[in-house]
Amino acid sequence: MRELVSSICKGVKVIPVVVIEDVADAVPLARCLVESGLPAVEFTLRTEAALDGIKAVAAEVKDCIIGVGSIRTPEHLKASIEAGGHFGVSPGTTETLRNALKECDWPFLPGTATISEMLTMQEAGFSEMKMFPASIVGGVGMLKAVAGPAADIRICPTGGVKPDNAEEYLAQKNCFAVGGTWIAPLADVNAKNWDVIAERAKAASLLGK
């Protein structure tokens, strides 16, 4: 049976969504986030360095709960599992990806944007999913709207989630966590501004408590 992402993340409420352009930045970034109270990190497959960065983190930062994001194809899925990811995340979910997910029991947050997509993924066996891009598809209002007809679906909103609205998202009964890019934006990662990232991470770790 597929393990729930919320179980793997052990109550973590904020999942940093990060981009790595230099493999050498992956390990120090992961250590910075873990030591600052955010052990679950979504490394997105948006660069050529992503998979090698994930492999390095899997080998060297044992306390990091590695999420692999921007998974769009069965090939992405296979490579992410082999790289050492603990769970996967997609921006949306095609029929091809959905079929590939049915053939493995890797923990996964399928991307959804509408109630129909949420119900489709629930039929495929998922009770937890990502809502993306959250701020565009209705934000907190969308969470409240789907909580009635689909109260048994738990959601991780990502896309437009920021410090000034994260608490409102997390206050919704169907929201188990949020994903955010504000904690470790690419410019700070490339500049190796670990102290700045650590400060944001420490503040984010207090959200939803």
trRosetta pair geometry for C-beta under 8 A, 3 or more apart (Angstrom, degrees):
i j d omega theta_ij theta_ji phi_ij phi_ji
1 105 6.8 125 125 -151 11 130
2 105 4.6 -151 -83 -163 71 75
2 106 7.3 -6 -132 68 100 21
2 107 6.1 141 179 -92 89 52
2 108 7.3 -52 -167 20 136 86
2 125 6.8 103 21 138 134 118
2 126 7.9 -44 91 -97 150 68
3 7 5.6 -110 177 71 94 128
3 8 6.1 96 127 -51 121 100
3 105 7.7 79 0 152 70 96
3 107 4.8 -51 78 -73 84 113
4 7 4.4 94 68 0 91 104
4 8 7.2 -160 96 -5 51 83
4 107 6.7 63 152 -134 8 113
4 127 7.1 -43 -108 66 112 106
4 128 5.7 98 -153 -2 94 139
5 8 5.6 -54 -151 37 39 112
5 9 6.1 28 155 -12 71 111
5 67 7.7 50 -149 -105 120 116
5 87 4.9 107 -115 -162 95 160
5 107 5.0 142 -76 165 67 117
5 108 7.3 -118 -56 58 115 7
5 109 5.4 -18 -20 -53 162 99
5 128 5.6 -142 33 107 102 146
5 156 7.5 -60 96 -26 140 143
6 9 5.8 -60 -141 45 30 106
6 11 7.8 59 180 -71 81 32
6 128 6.0 -166 -17 -101 104 157
6 154 6.8 -23 -37 119 144 149
6 176 4.7 -52 -100 159 130 149
6 177 6.9 -179 -106 -14 85 114
7 10 7.4 30 174 -69 34 50
8 40 7.7 109 115 -108 89 123
8 65 6.1 143 146 -159 94 127
8 86 5.7 162 -178 148 139 118
8 87 5.6 159 69 -41 160 128
8 107 5.6 168 -21 77 143 176
9 12 4.1 -96 167 35 104 109
9 15 7.1 -64 -127 -80 143 113
9 39 7.8 159 -152 84 67 94
9 40 4.4 -2 -128 -67 100 155
9 65 5.8 155 -106 122 60 161
9 87 7.9 -58 -47 15 94 150
9 177 6.6 -18 112 -59 160 158
10 39 7.8 -2 52 70 117 134
10 65 7.6 -170 14 -59 101 153
12 15 6.5 87 126 -71 122 79
12 38 7.0 95 -153 -146 121 59
12 39 6.4 -128 -84 54 137 85
12 40 4.5 164 78 13 167 124
12 65 7.3 -160 -7 49 152 145
12 177 6.2 34 104 -114 73 134
13 170 5.7 37 -172 -126 120 136
13 176 8.0 -134 -120 153 61 48
13 177 5.3 -169 -154 -119 33 74
13 178 7.0 17 158 20 71 80
13 207 5.8 -150 108 95 128 83
13 208 3.5 -163 -168 62 159 150
13 209 7.3 -139 5 -52 152 66
14 38 6.1 -61 91 -117 96 114
14 166 6.8 14 -99 -167 113 143
14 177 6.7 -167 -68 -165 20 89
14 178 5.9 -14 -112 65 65 85
14 179 7.9 134 -165 -104 54 27
14 180 6.3 -28 -162 19 98 116
14 183 7.4 122 151 -53 122 142
14 204 4.5 -136 113 164 164 105
14 205 6.7 -121 45 -86 122 38
14 207 5.5 73 -47 58 127 122
14 208 7.1 175 -38 10 87 126
15 38 7.5 149 -119 -171 31 106
15 40 4.9 -55 -113 111 93 107
15 41 6.9 165 -168 -110 75 23
15 42 5.4 64 151 -18 113 105
15 67 6.4 22 -171 15 133 152
15 156 7.1 10 22 -168 132 134
15 158 8.0 -50 73 -89 108 118
15 177 5.7 60 -15 152 104 130
15 178 7.2 -166 27 95 78 39
15 179 4.7 -34 75 -104 101 75
15 180 7.5 137 73 18 53 66
16 33 5.7 -110 23 -132 147 139
16 38 5.7 75 -15 146 108 147
16 41 5.3 -17 64 -126 98 80
16 42 6.9 -163 94 32 48 76
16 179 7.7 72 180 -157 4 68
16 180 6.5 -48 -116 72 47 73
16 181 7.7 90 -167 -111 66 29
16 183 4.3 -91 -111 67 109 137
16 184 5.3 52 -175 14 135 110
16 201 6.9 -35 -57 -106 135 98
16 204 7.5 98 -68 103 91 163
17 42 4.7 -19 -109 74 66 117
17 44 6.3 47 -178 -42 88 114
17 69 6.2 1 -141 4 97 169
17 158 6.3 96 -49 -154 147 126
17 179 4.9 65 -46 169 115 105
17 180 6.2 -177 13 81 96 18
17 181 4.9 -52 74 -75 102 72
18 29 6.4 146 -174 157 160 141
18 41 6.2 -10 11 -177 122 106
18 42 6.8 152 20 82 70 60
18 43 5.8 -30 71 -106 95 57
18 44 6.8 -170 81 6 40 88
18 181 7.5 148 -83 -130 39 70
18 183 8.0 -67 -71 79 95 97
18 184 4.9 -9 -102 88 109 124
18 186 8.0 137 -164 -79 66 65
18 189 6.7 118 -162 -74 108 147
19 44 5.5 -33 -89 54 71 113
19 46 5.3 -44 -124 60 108 127
19 47 6.2 101 -175 -13 92 119
19 50 7.8 -58 -150 -88 58 102
19 186 4.9 -21 67 -86 117 108
19 189 7.1 -177 75 42 68 155
20 23 7.0 73 151 -97 124 34
20 25 5.7 -176 -142 77 93 106
20 26 5.1 21 -129 -80 154 87
20 29 7.2 -151 -94 29 105 154
20 43 6.3 -9 -5 -152 117 106
20 47 6.2 -139 82 56 57 133
20 49 5.1 -116 118 106 93 113
20 50 5.8 137 56 -99 101 55
20 53 4.2 64 104 -78 162 174
20 189 6.9 -115 -105 161 56 147
21 25 7.4 33 53 28 62 139
21 47 5.2 -131 -103 -142 56 165
21 49 5.7 103 -175 25 20 141
21 186 6.9 69 -18 -158 114 110
21 189 7.6 130 18 107 89 118
21 190 6.3 7 44 -89 126 102
22 25 4.7 84 76 -7 94 107
22 49 6.1 -90 -93 -135 6 167
22 190 7.1 111 3 -119 116 69
23 26 5.9 -33 -167 -4 48 117
23 49 4.8 -143 -58 -159 71 104
23 52 4.7 -37 -113 108 129 115
23 53 5.0 -148 -130 -73 62 76
23 56 6.3 121 178 -15 94 146
24 27 7.7 -55 -172 28 39 97
24 28 7.9 16 149 8 66 111
25 28 6.3 -72 -156 52 46 101
25 29 5.4 45 154 -26 81 117
25 53 7.3 -18 70 -125 72 125
25 189 5.5 89 166 173 145 94
25 190 7.3 -58 -80 -93 160 37
25 192 6.9 -133 -117 -89 101 82
26 29 6.0 -67 -149 38 22 110
26 30 6.2 19 159 -18 64 110
26 43 7.3 28 -135 -119 105 140
26 49 7.6 -161 -47 149 115 106
26 52 7.8 -167 -13 108 154 67
26 53 3.2 171 -77 -161 142 93
26 54 7.1 -115 -156 -49 145 30
26 56 5.0 110 83 70 132 122
26 57 5.2 -106 152 -46 108 101
27 30 5.8 -55 -144 36 29 110
27 31 6.3 28 159 -17 65 107
27 56 5.3 -88 -52 138 101 113
27 57 5.9 -172 -92 -88 59 64
27 60 5.1 -8 -125 86 124 139
27 61 6.0 172 -143 -35 72 113
28 31 5.6 -54 -143 39 33 111
28 32 6.1 40 156 -25 65 106
28 192 7.2 14 103 -141 147 95
28 194 6.2 -79 156 -89 110 134
29 32 5.6 -54 -149 33 29 115
29 33 6.5 23 156 -15 64 107
29 41 7.9 137 128 -160 97 158
29 184 6.3 95 -159 -163 112 151
29 189 5.9 10 -96 -130 135 102
29 194 7.5 -139 -97 -106 50 91
29 197 7.2 -54 -137 137 77 167
30 33 6.0 -59 -149 38 30 107
30 34 6.1 26 158 -16 67 110
30 41 6.0 -138 -119 30 78 160
30 57 4.5 131 -47 -130 163 116
30 61 4.3 180 119 41 129 173
30 64 4.6 -21 -176 -90 117 154
31 34 5.9 -57 -141 40 29 109
31 35 5.9 21 164 -12 66 114
31 61 5.6 -136 -68 -109 73 123
31 64 7.9 -77 -69 -56 43 120
32 35 6.3 -63 -143 42 21 105
32 36 6.2 8 159 -11 60 119
32 184 7.9 123 93 -99 125 128
32 194 4.6 -136 -101 -154 142 98
32 197 5.5 52 139 96 140 120
32 198 5.3 -106 -172 -72 96 90
32 201 7.0 148 138 3 83 156
33 36 5.9 -68 -145 43 26 105
33 38 4.6 -67 178 79 89 103
33 39 7.5 152 123 -92 90 21
33 41 5.4 89 99 -78 158 126
33 64 7.5 71 77 -117 107 105
33 183 7.4 76 -116 139 107 132
33 184 6.8 -57 -75 -43 116 140
33 197 7.2 -60 -71 148 77 114
33 201 5.3 -157 -129 -122 62 150
34 38 7.0 -94 -85 77 29 53
34 39 4.9 55 -126 -109 80 65
34 41 7.8 -74 -56 -27 80 120
34 61 6.3 175 -9 -178 151 118
34 63 5.1 115 -168 100 142 109
34 64 5.2 -95 -66 -81 129 78
35 198 7.3 -27 88 -126 99 112
36 197 7.7 -164 1 123 163 74
36 198 4.5 -168 -81 -149 137 71
36 199 8.0 -83 -143 -32 139 15
36 201 3.6 76 110 99 137 124
36 202 4.8 -95 -171 -57 96 74
36 205 6.6 -168 136 -26 72 135
37 201 6.3 156 53 144 83 91
37 202 5.8 96 20 -115 125 52
37 204 7.8 169 90 78 109 75
37 205 3.1 20 118 -113 130 165
37 206 7.9 28 129 -41 158 62
38 41 6.9 88 131 -72 99 84
38 183 7.0 16 2 -176 175 162
38 201 4.8 -111 6 -161 125 104
38 204 6.2 15 -70 92 131 116
38 205 5.5 -127 -55 -78 78 97
39 63 5.9 -88 -135 148 115 87
39 64 6.2 -162 -169 -122 70 40
39 65 5.2 68 132 5 91 98
40 64 7.9 131 -102 -172 25 60
40 65 4.1 -31 -99 76 72 119
40 67 6.2 50 178 -20 89 113
40 177 8.0 -27 83 -160 147 159
41 57 7.9 -101 70 -174 132 158
41 64 6.0 -31 21 -165 115 107
41 65 7.1 139 16 72 63 64
41 66 6.6 -23 66 -115 85 49
41 67 6.4 -160 95 31 36 88
42 67 3.9 -40 -97 90 69 120
42 68 7.2 -178 -155 -74 67 4
42 69 4.2 53 172 -34 111 123
42 89 5.7 -16 -136 22 128 146
42 179 6.0 2 12 -140 147 124
43 50 6.0 151 150 -158 103 89
43 53 6.3 -164 -162 102 144 115
43 54 5.2 -177 81 -81 152 96
43 57 7.3 175 -44 19 149 153
43 66 6.6 -21 8 -159 114 89
43 67 6.9 156 17 82 63 60
43 68 6.0 -27 68 -111 85 57
43 69 6.7 175 80 21 30 87
43 85 7.8 -134 49 -103 107 106
44 50 6.6 -88 99 -122 44 136
44 68 7.8 122 -109 -172 24 50
44 69 4.2 -43 -98 80 72 105
44 70 4.3 70 -164 -6 90 121
45 50 4.8 165 -119 111 50 162
45 51 7.1 35 -119 -54 96 83
45 68 6.5 41 -41 178 102 94
45 69 6.8 -162 4 87 74 50
45 70 4.4 -147 48 84 77 108
45 71 6.4 83 14 -75 135 54
45 76 5.8 171 72 -145 172 113
45 80 7.1 -85 -58 -79 131 109
46 50 6.6 118 36 -61 48 137
46 70 5.5 134 -55 -24 81 176
47 50 5.2 134 62 -36 73 92
49 52 5.9 -74 -162 53 54 105
49 53 5.3 58 145 -32 86 112
50 53 5.7 -65 -150 36 25 113
50 54 6.4 24 157 -19 65 106
51 54 5.6 -50 -148 34 34 113
51 55 6.5 37 152 -20 64 102
51 79 5.8 -53 -113 158 138 115
51 80 7.6 -113 -111 -90 93 52
51 83 4.9 -127 -159 -95 81 142
52 55 5.5 -48 -149 34 36 115
52 56 6.5 38 152 -21 64 103
53 56 5.7 -54 -152 33 32 112
53 57 6.5 29 153 -16 66 105
54 57 5.8 -55 -147 37 32 109
54 58 6.2 36 153 -21 66 106
54 66 6.1 110 -153 -170 93 137
54 68 6.3 22 -115 -95 153 105
54 80 7.4 -47 137 -140 171 65
54 83 4.3 48 99 147 122 130
54 84 6.1 173 145 59 91 93
54 85 6.0 -23 -174 -65 136 86
55 58 5.7 -54 -147 35 30 113
55 59 6.4 22 156 -14 63 110
55 83 5.0 -97 -63 -159 79 81
55 84 5.9 120 -113 11 49 122
56 59 5.9 -63 -150 40 29 107
56 60 5.9 -14 167 14 67 119
57 60 6.5 -77 -130 54 24 86
57 61 4.9 -36 -161 37 71 115
57 64 5.5 -64 172 77 110 154
57 66 5.9 137 107 -94 124 124
57 84 7.6 -178 79 94 77 129
58 61 7.8 -23 -56 52 11 74
58 64 8.0 -107 -85 76 40 111
58 66 6.0 -47 -78 -17 85 160
58 83 6.7 163 -11 145 144 65
58 84 2.9 20 -110 129 165 154
58 85 7.6 -84 -74 -54 125 34
59 84 7.4 -129 -39 -65 66 172
61 64 4.1 38 120 -6 113 122
65 86 5.3 -81 -167 54 68 155
65 87 7.7 12 164 12 96 106
66 84 6.3 44 62 117 158 84
66 85 4.9 -123 117 -129 107 54
66 86 4.9 123 56 4 71 92
66 87 7.7 164 95 30 54 63
67 85 6.7 49 -155 -161 17 105
67 86 6.8 -54 -71 62 49 86
67 87 5.1 -26 -111 74 78 90
67 88 7.0 145 -164 -106 71 17
67 89 5.6 35 171 -14 115 115
67 109 8.0 0 -151 17 126 119
68 71 6.1 70 117 -52 97 113
68 80 3.8 176 101 -151 164 122
68 83 7.1 109 -88 65 142 128
68 85 3.8 -50 -21 -110 117 153
68 87 7.5 -174 22 93 72 42
68 88 5.1 -29 66 -112 92 71
68 89 6.9 -180 86 25 43 76
69 88 7.6 152 -85 -167 34 56
69 89 4.2 -19 -107 71 76 114
69 90 7.7 176 -156 -79 58 21
69 91 7.8 77 176 -53 91 77
69 179 7.9 127 -96 -163 145 152
70 76 7.6 -117 113 -160 67 147
70 89 7.6 28 -11 92 37 87
70 90 7.5 55 -159 -132 10 45
70 91 6.2 21 -116 -30 54 107
71 76 4.3 168 -143 126 71 125
71 77 5.7 85 -171 -75 128 66
71 80 5.9 -50 -93 -24 123 154
71 88 4.9 -1 -3 -174 156 117
71 89 6.6 135 17 74 102 39
71 90 4.7 -75 73 -85 83 82
71 97 7.3 132 131 -144 92 130
72 76 5.7 83 41 6 57 155
72 90 6.3 129 -85 -144 46 101
72 91 7.0 -12 -82 32 95 99
72 92 7.7 32 -120 56 87 79
72 94 7.4 54 -174 2 73 116
72 97 6.7 -99 179 -73 34 139
73 76 4.7 107 54 3 74 99
73 77 7.0 -130 101 -5 45 87
73 96 7.1 -14 -136 114 64 123
73 97 6.5 -108 -114 -83 20 96
73 100 7.9 73 163 -1 42 162
74 77 5.2 -51 -149 33 37 118
74 78 6.4 37 155 -19 68 103
74 96 6.6 -96 -28 153 102 95
74 97 6.7 -163 -56 -108 64 54
74 100 3.8 -169 -103 -99 97 152
75 78 5.9 -52 -147 36 31 109
75 79 6.3 26 157 -14 64 110
76 79 6.0 -63 -146 42 27 108
76 80 6.0 29 157 -24 65 111
77 80 6.0 -59 -148 33 24 111
77 81 6.7 21 157 -15 61 106
77 88 6.5 11 -125 -119 74 170
77 97 7.1 150 -44 -144 129 84
77 100 5.4 152 36 134 160 133
77 101 7.1 -135 -126 -75 151 69
77 104 7.3 164 158 33 124 146
77 106 7.4 162 -172 52 96 147
78 81 6.1 -59 -153 35 29 108
78 82 6.3 22 155 -13 65 113
79 82 5.7 -60 -145 43 31 110
79 83 6.1 36 155 -27 66 108
80 83 5.7 -51 -145 30 29 114
80 85 4.5 -17 167 14 86 145
80 88 5.5 89 117 -98 151 111
81 85 6.3 -75 -90 51 32 97
81 88 7.7 -47 -60 -50 78 122
81 104 7.2 -92 -74 -179 156 157
81 106 5.6 -101 -96 -91 116 149
85 88 6.2 72 129 -72 143 74
85 106 8.0 52 96 -170 102 129
86 107 7.0 -6 145 52 67 124
87 106 7.1 157 -126 162 47 85
87 107 4.0 -51 -112 96 100 106
87 108 6.4 -175 -171 -79 81 36
87 109 7.0 57 153 -10 117 89
88 106 6.1 48 1 128 113 122
88 107 7.3 156 21 94 67 58
88 108 4.6 -11 65 -114 94 86
88 109 7.2 -157 100 31 52 66
89 108 7.3 173 -77 -160 34 63
89 109 4.6 -3 -112 62 79 106
89 111 7.2 80 171 -57 72 89
89 130 5.7 79 -157 -45 99 146
89 158 7.9 51 178 5 140 161
89 179 7.6 105 -155 -82 163 160
90 93 5.5 102 92 -79 142 74
90 97 6.3 105 -112 161 162 155
90 108 7.4 20 -8 -177 98 107
90 109 7.3 -168 24 94 64 63
90 110 5.5 -7 45 -139 115 51
90 111 4.4 -111 103 -4 75 102
90 130 7.1 -178 63 38 54 132
91 111 4.5 37 134 -90 18 169
91 130 7.7 -77 -120 102 26 140
91 132 5.4 -106 -154 104 64 147
92 111 4.3 -74 -70 96 24 123
92 112 7.5 104 -131 -85 58 26
92 113 6.9 -25 -106 -15 97 110
92 117 7.7 -71 -151 -152 82 149
92 132 7.3 -120 -61 77 66 109
93 97 5.5 -128 -154 84 65 122
93 98 5.4 80 164 -64 108 94
93 101 7.9 -31 -148 -6 117 146
93 110 4.2 15 -68 -171 141 111
93 111 5.6 169 -32 55 80 71
93 112 6.9 -18 11 -70 114 69
93 117 7.0 138 45 -168 105 108
93 120 7.9 -179 87 102 124 116
93 121 6.2 87 53 -85 162 114
94 97 4.8 94 53 10 80 99
94 98 6.8 -139 95 -6 41 89
95 98 5.5 -55 -145 38 31 115
95 99 6.3 34 156 -21 65 104
96 99 6.0 -55 -151 34 28 110
96 100 6.6 27 151 -17 62 106
97 100 5.6 -55 -150 36 36 112
97 101 6.3 38 151 -22 67 104
97 110 7.8 146 120 -127 118 103
98 101 5.6 -53 -149 33 32 113
98 102 6.7 38 151 -26 62 101
98 110 7.3 44 -97 -125 82 145
98 120 7.9 -58 -113 143 154 106
98 121 7.5 -129 -117 -106 114 73
98 124 5.5 -95 -165 -119 109 158
99 102 5.6 -48 -154 25 35 116
99 103 7.1 29 151 -17 61 105
100 103 5.9 -62 -161 33 37 111
100 104 7.2 -2 155 10 68 106
101 104 6.6 -79 -150 51 35 86
101 106 7.7 -103 -139 56 73 92
101 108 5.8 -107 -137 57 122 166
101 110 7.0 -35 -71 -76 173 115
101 124 7.1 56 89 156 121 130
102 124 6.5 -102 -76 -166 100 98
102 125 7.3 120 -111 19 78 133
108 126 7.2 -74 86 -107 91 124
109 128 6.1 -62 -108 125 83 93
109 129 5.6 133 -165 -144 69 34
109 130 4.4 84 146 -35 112 94
109 156 5.8 -32 -148 39 149 129
110 121 4.7 -167 75 -130 141 139
110 124 7.7 48 -17 74 164 138
110 126 5.7 -133 15 -35 117 177
110 129 5.0 -37 63 -130 75 103
110 130 6.8 -151 93 26 28 87
111 129 7.3 158 -98 179 10 96
111 130 4.8 -33 -101 76 58 114
111 131 8.0 126 -156 -108 60 13
111 132 5.0 -49 -148 40 106 120
112 117 3.9 170 -144 114 92 115
112 118 4.8 106 164 -70 160 66
112 121 5.9 -107 -67 0 126 140
112 129 5.0 37 3 142 120 137
112 130 6.7 150 22 78 71 57
112 131 5.9 -39 77 -102 82 59
112 132 7.5 107 56 29 36 72
113 117 6.0 52 40 31 58 152
113 131 6.8 114 -103 -159 41 66
113 132 6.4 -69 -79 76 88 49
113 133 7.5 14 -112 22 112 48
113 137 4.7 -149 -164 -97 85 153
114 117 4.8 99 55 6 79 100
114 118 7.0 -137 98 -5 44 87
114 137 7.2 -123 -67 -159 56 128
115 118 5.4 -51 -148 35 36 116
115 119 6.3 33 155 -17 67 105
115 145 7.8 -95 -65 119 123 104
115 146 5.3 -174 -100 -109 97 107
115 149 6.9 39 -158 78 136 129
115 150 6.5 -178 -148 -13 94 137
116 119 5.9 -56 -147 39 30 107
116 120 6.3 35 152 -23 64 106
117 120 5.5 -51 -146 34 33 116
117 121 6.4 28 157 -14 65 105
118 121 6.1 -60 -151 39 28 105
118 122 6.4 31 150 -22 64 106
118 129 6.2 -173 -125 58 76 149
118 146 6.4 65 36 -159 169 145
118 150 5.8 62 123 178 133 171
118 153 5.5 63 177 -174 117 169
118 155 7.9 -39 -119 -86 126 112
119 122 5.3 -49 -145 34 35 115
119 123 6.5 41 152 -21 64 100
119 150 6.6 -123 -74 -96 84 130
120 123 5.7 -52 -155 32 31 113
120 124 6.7 27 147 -16 62 106
121 124 5.3 -53 -149 38 40 113
121 126 4.5 -37 156 55 95 126
121 129 5.3 85 105 -86 153 145
122 125 7.8 148 -178 9 30 9
122 126 6.1 -95 -92 71 37 68
122 127 6.7 63 -125 -96 84 49
122 150 7.3 -149 -42 -148 154 116
122 152 7.7 94 -138 94 136 100
122 153 5.9 -83 -78 -87 124 112
126 129 5.6 81 137 -65 130 99
127 152 6.5 -68 -146 147 104 86
127 153 6.3 -149 -166 -117 55 52
127 154 6.3 40 139 20 81 92
128 153 7.6 154 -93 -168 29 63
128 154 4.7 -26 -104 75 80 98
128 155 7.4 -179 -155 -78 61 26
128 156 7.1 44 176 -15 98 100
128 176 6.7 -42 -129 28 117 143
129 153 6.7 -23 22 -173 106 108
129 154 7.8 138 21 81 59 53
129 155 6.2 -24 71 -112 71 68
129 156 7.4 -148 109 27 29 81
130 155 7.3 98 -138 -162 16 71
130 156 5.1 -41 -106 73 65 94
130 157 7.6 124 -166 -106 62 18
130 158 5.7 -24 -163 17 110 115
130 179 7.2 -7 -133 4 111 137
131 134 5.2 78 108 -96 98 84
131 137 6.6 -135 173 73 97 134
131 142 6.8 164 -177 111 146 133
131 143 7.4 -151 21 -76 169 85
131 155 5.0 22 -21 -171 115 123
131 156 7.1 175 16 77 75 40
131 157 4.6 -29 65 -103 108 68
131 158 7.2 149 71 24 56 64
132 137 7.6 82 115 5 16 133
132 157 7.6 151 -70 -158 57 50
132 158 5.1 -17 -88 72 102 90
132 159 4.8 115 -141 -15 76 134
133 136 4.3 48 85 20 106 116
133 137 6.4 141 70 -9 54 95
133 158 7.5 -78 -130 104 51 63
133 159 3.1 -139 -148 161 72 152
133 160 6.1 87 166 -7 97 107
134 137 6.5 -74 -139 45 22 95
134 138 7.9 -79 -176 63 54 57
134 139 5.7 78 150 -104 84 51
134 142 7.4 -155 -158 51 68 135
134 157 3.6 75 -107 -172 145 103
134 158 5.9 141 -20 55 114 23
134 159 4.6 151 16 63 74 88
134 160 5.5 -142 72 54 86 101
134 161 6.0 35 58 -48 145 93
134 169 7.5 16 173 -112 151 135
135 139 5.2 30 -120 -76 47 102
135 159 5.9 -134 15 121 84 79
135 160 2.5 -61 -11 102 132 166
135 161 7.4 -160 -44 -47 100 49
136 159 6.7 -52 9 136 98 127
136 160 6.8 156 -23 -20 70 144
137 142 5.6 43 120 -79 83 163
138 141 4.9 -108 175 80 90 93
138 142 2.8 110 93 -52 122 106
138 143 7.8 178 110 -9 103 56
138 145 6.9 -51 160 19 150 132
139 142 6.0 125 53 12 29 99
139 143 7.5 -60 136 -2 41 97
139 157 7.4 72 -141 -160 46 151
139 160 7.0 -81 -92 104 100 131
139 165 7.4 -50 -160 169 124 144
139 169 7.7 -100 -175 -86 76 98
140 143 5.5 -51 -154 34 40 114
140 144 6.4 39 151 -18 69 104
140 165 7.2 -131 -37 -178 118 108
140 168 5.1 -44 -89 134 149 111
140 169 5.9 -124 -88 -86 90 60
140 172 6.5 -177 -148 -49 82 131
141 144 5.7 -55 -150 37 33 111
141 145 6.2 34 153 -23 66 108
142 145 5.6 -55 -146 35 32 113
142 146 6.4 15 163 -7 67 107
143 146 6.5 -66 -145 42 25 97
143 147 6.3 40 155 -42 62 106
143 155 6.3 -150 -117 66 96 143
143 157 6.8 -68 -64 -52 121 130
143 169 6.9 133 -21 -142 160 69
143 172 4.5 27 137 173 136 170
143 174 5.9 -177 -170 69 91 107
143 175 5.8 -9 -145 -53 146 109
144 147 5.7 -48 -151 13 29 121
144 172 6.5 -116 -68 -124 68 122
145 148 7.0 -58 179 17 34 105
146 149 6.6 -70 -153 55 51 87
146 150 4.9 -25 173 47 89 113
146 153 7.0 -51 145 68 118 126
146 155 7.7 80 83 -38 135 146
146 174 7.0 -129 94 98 92 165
147 150 7.2 -75 -110 69 14 67
147 151 5.7 50 178 -102 58 70
147 172 6.8 -135 -68 -177 139 106
147 173 6.4 93 -145 61 133 97
147 174 4.7 -156 -104 -13 92 133
148 151 6.7 -14 -152 -57 11 94
150 153 4.4 -6 153 14 109 120
150 174 7.8 78 103 -136 83 152
151 173 8.0 -4 -153 104 88 119
151 174 6.8 -127 -146 -81 47 118
153 174 6.5 35 88 -162 66 122
154 174 5.8 -154 -117 -169 49 65
154 175 7.5 141 -166 -109 72 11
154 176 4.7 37 171 -24 122 119
155 174 5.5 40 15 136 100 94
155 175 5.6 -44 75 -101 86 60
155 176 7.2 149 59 12 33 80
156 175 7.3 109 -99 -156 35 72
156 176 6.3 -51 -72 63 81 84
156 177 4.8 -5 -117 74 103 85
156 178 6.4 169 -165 -105 70 24
156 179 5.8 64 155 -22 108 98
157 161 5.8 132 112 -66 98 125
157 169 5.3 -116 46 -150 135 135
157 175 6.4 -31 -2 -127 102 116
157 178 5.5 -21 66 -123 82 85
157 179 7.3 -152 100 29 40 77
158 161 6.2 -70 -125 5 36 124
158 178 6.9 148 -80 -175 61 62
158 179 3.4 -8 -98 63 114 114
158 180 7.2 -145 -132 -62 76 40
159 179 7.9 30 -19 81 56 102
160 165 7.9 -14 139 64 81 145
161 165 6.5 -127 -143 85 54 101
161 166 5.6 77 178 -92 97 81
161 169 6.2 -28 -125 -13 112 161
161 178 4.6 -175 -170 177 159 124
161 179 6.6 120 41 73 142 46
161 180 4.7 -105 93 -87 103 95
161 182 7.8 -124 100 -1 66 113
162 165 5.6 61 54 28 78 92
162 166 6.6 -130 87 -36 28 91
162 180 6.8 137 -91 -141 33 125
162 182 5.4 94 -127 -44 71 152
163 166 5.9 -37 -127 6 26 119
163 182 6.5 -121 -25 107 86 155
163 203 6.9 -1 -121 128 130 123
163 204 7.2 -103 -97 -89 92 80
163 207 7.5 -136 -135 -79 67 134
165 168 5.3 -52 -166 37 65 115
165 169 6.4 68 139 -23 82 99
166 169 5.7 -55 -154 35 37 112
166 170 6.1 27 155 -14 70 111
166 178 5.3 -153 -142 56 91 160
166 180 6.8 -38 -91 -58 124 144
166 204 7.5 -38 125 -137 176 83
166 207 5.0 -12 117 -165 128 150
166 208 7.4 -82 143 -41 98 95
167 170 5.7 -60 -143 43 31 108
167 171 6.2 40 154 -31 65 105
167 207 5.9 -126 -76 -153 74 93
167 208 6.8 -165 -119 -64 60 57
168 171 5.7 -49 -149 25 31 117
168 172 7.7 40 151 -29 56 93
169 172 6.2 -53 -173 13 38 111
169 175 5.2 -170 161 -165 75 166
169 178 5.1 79 103 -79 143 130
170 175 5.7 -128 -112 108 32 125
170 177 7.7 11 -108 -126 95 26
170 178 6.2 -85 -62 -19 90 113
170 207 6.2 147 -5 151 158 95
170 208 3.7 -102 174 -96 154 104
171 175 7.7 31 51 51 32 127
171 208 8.0 -147 -55 -116 54 72
172 175 4.3 74 70 1 100 113
175 178 6.9 12 178 -62 120 83
177 208 8.0 -52 -117 -53 53 175
178 207 7.8 -55 39 120 122 139
178 208 8.0 177 7 -50 103 134
180 183 5.9 95 99 -13 103 97
180 204 7.1 -149 59 -133 138 138
181 184 7.6 -92 -168 64 51 58
181 185 6.1 70 153 -95 89 71
182 185 6.8 -10 -139 -50 30 98
182 200 6.8 -145 128 -173 82 138
183 197 6.6 70 155 -157 72 78
183 200 4.7 173 -140 122 61 119
183 201 5.4 78 -166 -80 119 70
183 204 5.4 -38 -94 -21 121 158
184 188 6.2 -126 -157 80 53 118
184 189 5.7 65 168 -62 97 102
184 197 4.8 41 -102 -137 85 121
184 200 7.4 -177 -55 76 56 132
184 201 7.5 24 -50 -63 97 105
185 188 5.3 86 64 12 77 102
185 189 7.2 -145 100 -7 37 91
186 189 5.4 -56 -144 38 36 112
186 190 6.0 33 159 -18 71 106
187 190 6.0 -55 -146 38 27 108
187 191 6.2 14 156 -7 62 114
188 191 5.7 -62 -141 48 31 105
188 193 4.2 -80 -158 51 86 119
188 196 5.6 -120 -144 86 130 125
188 197 5.6 150 137 -61 133 99
189 192 7.4 25 178 -76 32 38
189 193 7.8 -70 -54 36 20 80
189 197 7.4 70 -76 -74 65 144
193 196 4.1 -8 150 30 113 120
193 197 6.1 125 101 -20 78 90
194 197 5.6 -57 -144 42 35 111
194 198 6.0 40 155 -26 68 106
195 198 5.6 -51 -145 33 29 114
195 199 6.6 33 154 -23 61 102
196 199 5.8 -51 -154 29 31 113
196 200 6.8 26 151 -13 63 104
197 200 5.9 -57 -153 39 34 108
197 201 6.1 35 151 -22 68 110
198 201 5.5 -56 -144 38 31 113
198 202 6.3 34 157 -22 66 104
199 202 6.0 -52 -149 32 28 110
199 203 6.7 24 153 -13 61 106
200 203 5.8 -60 -154 39 33 110
200 204 6.1 31 151 -19 68 110
201 204 5.5 -56 -143 39 32 111
201 205 6.3 39 155 -30 65 103
202 205 5.7 -47 -148 25 29 116
202 206 7.5 27 153 -18 56 101
203 206 6.2 -61 -167 28 36 110
203 207 7.7 49 141 -36 63 95
204 207 5.6 -35 -163 2 48 119
206 209 5.5 -74 -169 13 54 131
